[in-house]
Amino acid sequence: MNEITVTIRVNGEARDTAAHTLEELARQLDLADTAGVAIAVNETIIPRSVWPAHALKNGDRVEVVGAVQGG
């Protein structure tokens, strides 16, 4: 059985993925259980509570941002 993949950009790099949702992509990137991480899709921050329902589409631009502590 062939997996359906989409081509997206993650932090500026092209990536083919079989992830259908933002949550699946976060798991692939080992970010699903990481605190202090935000993900934007096409320049819009997607709340973590929406990740399971947010579908990825060909051409989406995904930016992963981590919080940094300091002053």
N, C-alpha and C positions, 0 to 999 in steps of 0.2 A: 504494500500500500504506500502510495506517495504522500508525503506530508506537504501541505500547502504552506509556502513560505511567503513572507513579505520582505521587501527591502526597505530598511529605515536607516537613518543616520543617528548614531549614538555618540554624543560628545564630538560631533564632526566627522566621525568615521562611518563609512558605509558598512552595513551589516545585514546579512540575510538571516532571518529568524523564523522558526515555526511557532513562536509565541503569538497567541491571538489576542491576549490582553496585556495591559501594563503590569499586572500582578505576575503573570507568567514570565514576562521579560525581567522583572525585578528578581525573580527566583533564579533565572538563568545567569544573571549578573551577580548573584549572591548578595542581594541587597534587601530581600524581603523582610528579614528580621533585624536589619540595621537601623538603629535609632539615629536621628539627626540627618536623614537623607531626604531630599526633595527631588521630585522628578517633574520636569516641564515637557510638555509635548506641544510642538509648534508655538513655543514662547508663552504657553499658559501652564502655570503650576497646577498639577492634578493632585487633589487631596488624597492621602493614602486610603481613606475609606472608599474612594471611587476606583482605585486600581483594579479590583476584580471585574468591574463592568466596563472599563475603558478599553474599547477595541483599538488595536493598532491597524493602521492602513499603510499601503505602499506609499513611500515618500515622506512619512512622518519624520520630524526632526525631534529627537529625544535628547534632553540635556539632564544629566544627573549631577546634583549639587549636594555637597556635604557641608554640614555646619562645622565651623571651626571656633573653638573656644579661645579666648584671649582678649587682650585689651589694647 
